[in-house]
Amino acid sequence: MPLVQSTTAVFIRAMSPSFDGSPTCDQVTKREEVFPNLYRLYGIEIDPLEKEKLTMLRPICFHKLLAGTLSADETFTFLFPFDVQLIHIAAMASNDSDATLSVGTTGSAAAHMAATTIGDSGTMKELNRDDFVNSQFPHIAAGTVILATLDHDGSSGTAAQNVEIQFTFVEG
């Protein structure tokens, strides 16, 4: 399947129960009932007049769960085939840890957010515009590799356990 070019297609793929992410016949039929004037978008049929409404500022969530007690730092990367803005991060450990999270690119590990402590004892810490570099929502160009780095114990403090991180983006 080709790279998806809109958040609508990402949303539909995320809801698809098929193994390869392609829509099932039932999903396409349901779309046809809702949108009478249809065109093809990677095999998904959407009314051209509704397409713009469906793709503008739709939130895209990326969730990461790291189970158990961490014994080393964790890094993970992901990218989008369209421009996005990072608008929110929520992160926590199940214990009272000293873990920190930074977000950037492969060229600069803290380009979007410098190392910041995450929530403790099962309480999410909400990170938003004020926590990002220059107190602005980072704009991330299509195809840019996003790098998230979790320092499992901060500066040699208590290691994090059962970490949850959720990133929220919008297209544009």
For each residue, the residues with C-beta under 8 A, 3 or more apart:
1: 4 20 21 22 42 43
2: 42
3: 81
4: 1 9 10 13 42 81
5: 9 42 81 82
6: 9 10 41 51 54 55 82 171
7: 10 11 54 55 58 60 82 171
8: 11 12 41 44 46 51 54 55 58
9: 4 5 6 12 13 41 42 44
10: 4 6 7 13 14 60
11: 7 8 14 15 58
12: 8 9 15 16 23 27 44
13: 4 9 10 16 21 22 23
14: 10 11
15: 11 12 27
16: 12 13 21 22 23 24 27
17: 24
18: 21 22 23 24
19:
20: 1
21: 1 13 16 18
22: 1 13 16 18 43
23: 12 13 16 18 27 28 43 44
24: 16 17 18 27 28
25: 28 29
26: 29 30
27: 12 15 16 23 24 30 31
28: 23 24 25 31 32 43 44 45
29: 25 26 32 33
30: 26 27 33 34
31: 27 28 34 35 38 44 45 46
32: 28 29 35 36 38 45
33: 29 30
34: 30 31 47
35: 31 32 38 45 46 47 50
36: 32 47
37: 47 48 49
38: 31 32 35 45 46 47
39: 45 46 47 48
40: 43 44 45
41: 6 8 9 44 45 46 51
42: 1 2 4 5 9
43: 1 22 23 28 40
44: 8 9 12 23 28 31 40 41
45: 28 31 32 35 38 39 40 41
46: 8 31 35 38 39 41 50 51 54
47: 34 35 36 37 38 39 50 51
48: 37 39 51
49: 37 52
50: 35 46 47 53 54
51: 6 8 41 46 47 48 54 55
52: 49 55 56
53: 50 56
54: 6 7 8 46 50 51 58
55: 6 7 8 51 52 58 171
56: 52 53 171 172
57: 170 171 172
58: 7 8 11 54 55 170 171
59: 87 168 169 170
60: 7 10 80 84 168 169 170 171
61: 166 167 168 169
62: 78 166 167 169
63: 164 165 166 167
64: 76 148 163 164 165 166
65: 162 163 164 165
66: 70 74 150 160 162 163 164 165
67: 162
68: 161 162
69: 159 160 161
70: 66 73 74 99 150 152 153 159 160 161 163
71: 152 159
72: 152
73: 70 149 150 151 152
74: 66 70 149 150 152 163
75: 147 148 149 150
76: 64 147 148
77: 106 145 146 147 148
78: 62 145 146
79: 143 144 145 146
80: 60 83 84 140 142 143 169
81: 3 4 5 142 143
82: 5 6 7 142 171
83: 80 139 140 141 142 171 172
84: 60 80 139 140 169 170 171 172
85: 137 138 139 140 169 170 172
86: 89 103 112 132 137 138 140 167 168 169
87: 59 128 129 137 168 169 170
88: 126 127 128 167 168
89: 86 101 103 113 126 127 128 131 165 166 167 168
90: 119 124 125 126 127 164 165 166
91: 101 118 119 124 125 127 163 164 165 166
92: 118 119 120 122 123 124 125 163 164
93: 96 97 99 118 119 120 121 160 161 162 163
94: 121 122 161 162 163
95: 120 121 158 160 161 162
96: 93 120 121 158
97: 93 118 120 152 153 154 157 158 159 160 161
98: 117 153 154 155 157 158 160
99: 70 93 117 118 150 151 152 153 154 159 160 163
100: 115 116 117 118 150 151 154
101: 89 91 113 115 116 118 127 148 149 150 151 165
102: 109 110 113 114 115 116 148 149 151
103: 86 89 110 111 112 113 138 146 147 148 149 167
104: 107 108 109 110 111 112 113 146 147 149
105: 108 109 111 112 144 145 146 147
106: 77 145 147
107: 104 111
108: 104 105 111
109: 102 104 105 147 149
110: 102 103 104 113 114 115 133
111: 103 104 105 107 108 133 138
112: 86 103 104 105 132 133 138 140 146
113: 89 101 102 103 104 110 116 127 131 132 133 138
114: 102 110 133
115: 100 101 102 110 149 151
116: 100 101 102 113 127 131
117: 98 99 100 125 154
118: 91 92 93 97 99 100 101 125 150 160 163 165
119: 90 91 92 93 122 123 124 125
120: 92 93 95 96 97 123 125
121: 93 94 95 96
122: 92 94 119
123: 92 119 120
124: 90 91 92 119 164
125: 90 91 92 117 118 119 120
126: 88 89 90
127: 88 89 90 91 101 113 116 131 132
128: 87 88 89 131 132
129: 87 132 135 136 137
130: 135
131: 89 113 116 127 128
132: 86 112 113 127 128 129 135 136 137 138
133: 110 111 112 113 114 136 138
134:
135: 129 130 132
136: 129 132 133
137: 85 86 87 129 132
138: 85 86 103 111 112 113 132 133
139: 83 84 85
140: 80 83 84 85 86 112 144 146 169
141: 83 144
142: 80 81 82 83
143: 79 80 81
144: 79 105 140 141
145: 77 78 79 105 106
146: 77 78 79 103 104 105 112 140
147: 75 76 77 103 104 105 106 109
148: 64 75 76 77 101 102 103 165 167
149: 73 74 75 101 102 103 104 109 115
150: 66 70 73 74 75 99 100 101 118 160 163 165
151: 73 99 100 101 102 115 154
152: 70 71 72 73 74 97 99 159 160
153: 70 97 98 99 156 157 158 159 160
154: 97 98 99 100 117 151 157
155: 98
156: 153
157: 97 98 153 154
158: 95 96 97 98 153
159: 69 70 71 97 99 152 153
160: 66 69 70 93 95 97 98 99 118 150 152 153 163
161: 68 69 70 93 94 95 97
162: 65 66 67 68 93 94 95
163: 64 65 66 70 74 91 92 93 94 99 118 150 160
164: 63 64 65 66 90 91 92 124
165: 63 64 65 66 89 90 91 101 118 148 150
166: 61 62 63 64 89 90 91
167: 61 62 63 86 88 89 103 148
168: 59 60 61 86 87 88 89
169: 59 60 61 62 80 84 85 86 87 140
170: 57 58 59 60 84 85 87
171: 6 7 55 56 57 58 60 82 83 84
172: 56 57 83 84 85
